[in-house]
Amino acid sequence: MRRLLACSGMVIFLAFTGTNIAQDKKKIDPAFEPVKDDPKLPRVLLIGDSISIGYTPATRKLLAGKANVHRIPVNGGPTNNGVKNIKNWLGESKWDVIHFNWGLHDIKLAKDQHQVPIDQYEKNLRELVKTMTGTGAKLIWATTTPVPEGKTNPPRKNGDAIAYNKVAQKVMADYQVRINDLYALALPQLHKIQQPVNVHFTAKGSEVLAAQVASEIEAALKK
């Protein structure tokens, strides 16, 4: 009887306090863990989709003691989403380097139509780069990583990744933005570092990307 009353009391307590045991066990993605700045170090902001979410933790480790590495608090999605949110993401803080990418969401296909047409993609990128340039930070554009062969979900084509990267490279050349060519890095080793028929990378693959991301950021900081 005492055990029954004790159990009943615990249920009432949890209900009253709003405690959710399952929710307590849910862990925050390491990429979104808050960063406590070392005021002696430069500040870096990573902007991008789930590919950048994947390489954020390893990038932080590689730049530990060299930079405070932050990222936007969400999946960056397509450029349309970037245009809507970029000012909020940048905030009022000073950034020394911004490493960014948009692309994989823009080239998503639905009824043979891209989520963001290539001409609008270029227009959006120009607006985004102009806004980020206004912060005074050094900018690094990461090329969109390859789409593997096969039927991906949602549908994408690697030819579109190439075409959108070409447009992006033109924009970056116009604004003299440094380019981190993750597409070229990943392409020859996709079978080793990317998940099967999936644009996302394995844990090891994300570390491979992070090594080059960290290297490019460090080079920009030294400049």
N, C-alpha and C positions, 0 to 999 in steps of 0.2 A: 504493500500500500504506500509506504514511504517513497519507494522508487518511482511509483506511478505519479505521485504528487510532484516529485522532483523533476521528472521528465516534462510533466504538464507545465510546471513553472518555467522551465527553460524555453519551451515553445512560446509561451506567453511573452517572456522577456525578449526573445528574438523578434517576435511580431511587433512588439511595442517599440523596440529600438530601430526597426527597419533593417536589421542585419540580414545579409544574404550570404550564406556560407559558400555557395557556388561562386558568387561574385568575388568573395575574398580570395578565392583560390586562383582567380583569373589574373594572369601576369600582364604587365604592361610590356608592349614590344620595346626591346632595348633601344631601338631607334628614336623612340619618343620619350625616353627618360629625360627629366629636366637636367640641364647643364648648369653647374655652378661655376661662374667665370673666375679665372685667375686674372686679376686686373693687370698683371704684368705681361699677359700674352695677347696677341692679336685675336680678333673675332672673325669667325668664318661661318657663313650660312650656306647650307645645302638646300637646293630646291629641285624637286623632281617627283616622279611617280613611284610605283612600288619597286622599280629597279634601284632607285636611290635609297629607298627605305632599307633594302637589302644590304647595301654597302655602307650605310651610315655607321653602324657600330664598329666595324673593322677600321674605317677611316679615322674614327675618334681614337682608337687604340694606337694607330700608326702615328698620329699627330699629338699624342699625349705629351705634355710638357713643351709643346711648340705652338699650339693654338687652341682656343676654345671653339669647339666645333658644334654648332647648332644646326637644326634643320627645321623646316616648316612643320607645323603640328599635324599635318594631314598628307594624304596622297595628293600630289599637285594636279593630277588629271590632265585634261587638254588645255591648250592655250587660252581658250575662252574662259576657263576657270581661273587661270593665272591672271588674266586682265582684270577680272572682278575682284581678286583678292590680294594682288601683289602689294598694294600699299599697306594693308593690314599685316601681311607677312613681314614686310621690311620694318614696320614699326618706327620708332623714333631712335632706336639704338644705332650706334656706329658700327658699320661692317667694314672690315679690311679686305676680305675676299668673298665673293659670291660665286659659287659653283652651281650651275643650273642646267636643266634640260626639260623640254617638252617634246612629245612626238608620238610615242606608242599609243596614247589615247586618241590623238588627233587622226591617226591612220586607221582606227577601228572602222570596220565596214558593217553597214546595215542596209540591206536591199541595194547593194552595190554603191552605196553612198558613204563617203568618209564622214566621220563625226565632225571634223573640221576640214573643209575644202582647202586645197593647197594655197590658193591665193589669199584666203582669210588667215591661214596659218602664218604666212609671211607678214601680213599686216599686223597680226597679234604679236608676233615676235618682235617686230620693230617697236611697237608700243612698249612691250615689256623691257626690252634692252634700254630704251630711252629712259624709262622710269628708274631702272636699276643703276644706270650710269649717273643719275642725279644724286645717288648716295655717296659718290666719291670712291666707292669700293672698286677693287680690281675684279673684273669679271672673267669667268671661265665658262665657256659653253661646252657641254658634253654631248657628243653626237649620239643619236638614238641607236640603241643596240639592235642587232639583227633579229629578224623574224625567222624561225626555223622552217624547214620544209614540212609539209603536212597540213592537216586541217586544224588550225588553232582555234581556240574558243576564248573570246570572240574572234571572228575572222579578221585576219590581217595578211598583207602580202609584203614580202621583203623588198620587192621592187618599189613599193611606196615608201618604205623606210629609207631607201637610197635616194628617192626623189625629194622627200622632205628634208633629208640631211643636206642635200645639195642646195636647196633654197635657204636653209638655216646658215650654211657656210657663207653664202653670199651676204646675208644680213650681218653676220659676225665680221666679215671682211670690211663692210661699209662702216662699222662702228669700231673697228680695230680691237675686237674681242679675241682673247686667247682661246684656242680650241683644244679640247681634250678628246682625242678620237677613240672613244670606247668601242665604236663599231669595228674599226680596224683591229683593235686589240682582241675583241671577242670572236670575230668571224672565223679565223683559222683553227680555233680550239672549241667551237660550239659544242661538239660531241662530248667534250670533257667537262665543260663548265656550265652548260645549260640543261634545264630539265627537258625530257623528251616531249617534242611537239608542244612546246610551251615557251613563251617569251621570257619567263622568269628563270633565274639562275639557281644553281645549287648553293649550299653554304660555302663550299670551296670556291665556286664561281664568283660569288659576291666578294670574297676575299681577293680574288685576282683583280676584279674591277677596282676595289678599294685601294690596292697598292698603287695603281696608276692615278687614281683620284688624289690620293694623299701626296704623291710625288708632284703632280701638277700644282696643287695648292701650295706646297712648300716652295716650289720654284717661283710662284707668283709673289709669295710673301718676301722672298729674298730680293726680288726686284725692287 
